[in-house]
Amino acid sequence: MLPLLDKTLRGVPMIAVLGIRAEEASAGILVLRLPFAPGITDAAGALHTAALHAVGELAAAVVLATHPSLGRRAHFLKSTRIKYRLAARGDVTAHAALSPLIASTVEKGASTIDIPVTLLDAEGRAVADLVSRFAFRRS
């Protein structure tokens, strides 16, 4: 799954420009890497907050789209909230998890879910916490 996912992501122009790569992918778990590059930094030399938002939101969308029981359901992104914690001056990884509890709420009829994502720097420090809300179309 990982090589195909990584290849698919690199086929999307914005993702290719940001250099985002898939590092880990399994049912309900996804890790994406945003490599540090001078072209995506702010005036202070840290990764731009827009790039951090992009990798976090993408991680939430991909963990949902690749989920074995939820990925085929029609869904769309409603909103994303992010809390920036630390300036990132190196690569960042986005860790998204779609727990069985969250998945079961949809299977029981919930029309929306929140998917949490944590962005970490190379030392494992939290750079940002993000939550994306997705809605499901009713059949």
C-alpha positions as CSV (number, residue, x, y, z in Angstrom):
1,M,0.0,0.0,0.0
2,L,2.7,2.5,0.9
3,P,4.6,2.6,-2.5
4,L,1.3,3.0,-4.4
5,L,0.1,5.7,-2.0
6,D,3.4,7.6,-2.2
7,K,3.3,7.5,-6.0
8,T,-0.3,8.7,-6.1
9,L,0.5,11.6,-3.7
10,R,3.5,12.7,-5.8
11,G,1.1,12.8,-8.8
12,V,-0.8,15.8,-7.3
13,P,1.0,19.0,-8.3
14,M,0.8,20.9,-5.0
15,I,1.9,17.9,-3.0
16,A,4.8,17.3,-5.4
17,V,5.8,21.0,-5.0
18,L,5.7,20.7,-1.2
19,G,7.6,17.4,-1.4
20,I,5.2,15.5,0.9
21,R,5.9,11.8,1.1
22,A,4.1,8.9,2.7
23,E,6.2,7.2,5.4
24,E,3.7,4.8,7.1
25,A,0.3,3.6,6.1
26,S,-2.0,1.0,7.5
27,A,-5.7,0.7,8.4
28,G,-6.5,3.8,10.4
29,I,-2.9,5.1,10.7
30,L,-0.9,7.4,8.4
31,V,2.3,9.3,8.6
32,L,3.3,11.9,6.0
33,R,6.6,13.7,5.9
34,L,7.0,17.4,4.9
35,P,10.6,18.0,4.1
36,F,12.2,21.3,5.0
37,A,12.9,23.4,1.9
38,P,13.9,27.1,1.7
39,G,11.0,27.7,-0.8
40,I,8.3,26.9,1.8
41,T,9.6,28.9,4.7
42,D,8.4,32.1,6.3
43,A,10.5,35.3,6.7
44,A,12.0,33.9,9.9
45,G,13.3,30.8,8.2
46,A,10.8,28.3,9.7
47,L,8.4,26.1,7.7
48,H,5.5,28.3,6.7
49,T,2.3,27.7,8.6
50,A,0.4,27.2,5.3
51,A,2.7,24.3,4.5
52,L,2.1,22.8,8.0
53,H,-1.7,23.2,7.6
54,A,-1.5,21.5,4.1
55,V,0.4,18.4,5.3
56,G,-1.9,18.1,8.4
57,E,-5.1,18.4,6.4
58,L,-3.8,16.0,3.8
59,A,-3.0,13.4,6.4
60,A,-6.5,13.5,7.8
61,A,-8.0,13.2,4.3
62,V,-5.8,10.3,3.3
63,V,-6.2,8.3,6.5
64,L,-10.0,8.6,5.9
65,A,-9.9,7.8,2.2
66,T,-7.7,4.7,2.7
67,H,-9.7,3.4,5.7
68,P,-11.1,-0.1,4.9
69,S,-14.6,0.5,6.1
70,L,-15.0,4.3,5.6
71,G,-12.9,5.1,2.5
72,R,-15.6,4.2,0.0
73,R,-18.3,6.3,1.7
74,A,-19.0,9.6,0.1
75,H,-17.5,12.3,2.3
76,F,-16.2,15.8,2.2
77,L,-14.1,18.1,4.3
78,K,-16.2,20.6,6.4
79,S,-13.5,22.4,8.4
80,T,-10.0,22.2,9.9
81,R,-8.8,23.7,13.2
82,I,-5.1,24.0,13.9
83,K,-3.1,25.1,16.9
84,Y,0.5,26.0,16.2
85,R,2.9,25.2,19.0
86,L,6.5,25.5,17.8
87,A,8.4,26.9,14.8
88,A,9.7,24.1,12.6
89,R,13.2,24.5,11.3
90,G,13.5,21.0,9.8
91,D,11.4,18.2,8.4
92,V,8.0,17.6,10.0
93,T,5.9,14.5,10.1
94,A,2.1,14.5,10.2
95,H,0.6,11.6,12.3
96,A,-3.1,10.9,11.6
97,A,-5.1,8.2,13.3
98,L,-8.7,7.1,12.7
99,S,-9.5,4.9,15.7
100,P,-12.0,2.0,15.6
101,L,-14.1,4.1,18.0
102,I,-14.4,7.0,15.5
103,A,-15.0,4.6,12.6
104,S,-17.8,2.8,14.6
105,T,-19.6,6.1,15.1
106,V,-20.1,6.5,11.4
107,E,-21.1,2.8,11.0
108,K,-23.8,3.6,13.7
109,G,-25.1,6.6,11.7
110,A,-23.0,9.6,12.7
111,S,-22.9,12.2,9.9
112,T,-19.6,13.8,10.8
113,I,-16.3,12.8,12.4
114,D,-13.3,14.7,13.6
115,I,-9.9,13.3,12.7
116,P,-6.9,14.4,14.9
117,V,-3.5,14.9,13.4
118,T,-0.3,15.8,15.3
119,L,2.7,17.4,13.5
120,L,6.1,16.5,15.0
121,D,9.6,17.8,14.4
122,A,12.6,15.5,14.1
123,E,13.1,15.5,17.9
124,G,9.5,14.4,18.4
125,R,8.2,17.7,19.7
126,A,4.7,18.8,18.8
127,V,4.8,21.5,16.1
128,A,1.0,21.7,15.7
129,D,-2.2,19.9,16.6
130,L,-4.9,19.8,14.0
131,V,-8.5,18.4,13.8
132,S,-10.3,18.0,10.4
133,R,-14.0,17.5,10.4
134,F,-15.5,15.4,7.6
135,A,-19.2,15.0,6.8
136,F,-20.7,11.9,5.2
137,R,-23.5,12.0,2.6
138,R,-26.5,10.1,3.6
139,S,-27.6,7.3,1.2
